[in-house]
Structure formats: structure tokens, C-alpha cells
Amino acid sequence: MSQNLIFDVNCRQCLRLATFLDDLRSEHPGYHNRPVEPFGVKNAKLLIVGLAPGMHGANATGRPFTGDHAGILLYETLYKNGLSNKPESIARSDGLKLINCRITNAVKCLPPQNKPVGSEINTCNQFLREELMTLKPGSVILALGTIAHNAVIRAFGEKLSAFKFGHENLHKLNNLTLIDSYHCSRYNTQTKRLTEKMFNNVFKKAKKIMAE
């Protein structure tokens, strides 16, 4: 496989994940059940990095954060901030388009119990690294959660200890800005660890940096 790809739908480098998806094809034959491709504008100035596809969300639909609870707040917030043409994502055929924005995941395949192991995160980091290299100076990376944050730092070859994760924390990485946010998961939103206002403020901050 070429090492300069940002995505490979036929990737089987992680045996546990590849086998898991193979098994799911018989259980859920109508699901995507393959690595999930980044979604959005090719030359976006905002790259949102999530953790991994959800079982009945992106793994089913083939689009990041589509079909599960985590995507509800994300796509509503994108729409409020002028970063999409619709407030919800239903399926790849729904006509939704992102504006100056792209969504990707640190791990492109659904992991068992939604928990990738370290070796899987590290193996998939090659794709994230190549994707980050496509960003133009002044672009913003939004990491949803600690694992996404750490994956971005590793992709730049930096030490994790030098870049502490924290909601709304800002980090300079070369000519790019990394912004941290709590993940928009059902658990975080229902426990109010992440509120709608908190999430919207992250995007306002990102847009301000993008405009500078």
C-alpha cells in the first residue's frame, strides 16, 4: 500500500478490526462495514477529528458521525456556524454539503465495543498524518476528545506531554492551530459535561482563527 494515502477503503492492516468487520457483514449485510472515508471539502480550512466510526452510525452509513447520537449536536452546530447547508446528516445520499470543513476519524474502522487498542490507533495514524499535511497554513484542527487529540499530536511527531488536552485549549503546531473539545458523545451531552453552548463556543473560536 502507498504510504501517502489519506484513506484506503480496502485497508486490512489491523487484523482484529478487519476480522470484526468481516463478521459484521453477515450480521448487518446492509451496513457499510468498511473503513469510513473522511467527509467534506477537500481543501477545508477546518478539519474535525473524531475517534472512530460508531456501530450503528458511521459504520452503518459510511459517513462520519451519521446515524448516531454524537452526530446530532455536531451537525446542528456546523449548520449554526455556516459550515454546512443542512442541520442534520442522515445518509450519504441526503444532499448534505460541508462548507470549508472536513470530518475525519483517528481510527477509520469500527473497533469492538467502540474501543480501539493502541496499536490500531498507531497504525491508522499514517492516514491522519497524510491528511494533516494537506492543510494549508492558518487552518484549524478540532480534536473531539483525548484520543483524537493524542492522535493529532503523534501525527506531528510531537511529545504528548508538551500538549495537554483540555476543553477549548489551543495549541500551535507548525502553521496550524489545534483546538480541543470534549467529544459530543451521548454520555458527555447527557451528563452536561459538554453543553450546546460550550460546543458552539469552540466553533466560534475556530471560525475566528480561520478568519485571521
Buried (B, 14 or more C-beta within 10 A) or exposed (E): EEEEEBBBEEBBBBEBBBEBBEEBEEEBEEBBBBBBBBBBBEEBBBBBBBBBBBBBBBBBBBBBBBBBBBBBBBBBBBBBBEBBEBEBBBEBEEEBEBBBBBBBBBBBBBBBEBEBBEEBBBBBBBBBBBBBEEBEEEBBBBBBBBBBBBBBBBBBEBEEEEBEBEBEBEBEBEEBBBBBBBBBBBEBBEEEEBEBEBBBBBBEBBBEBBEE
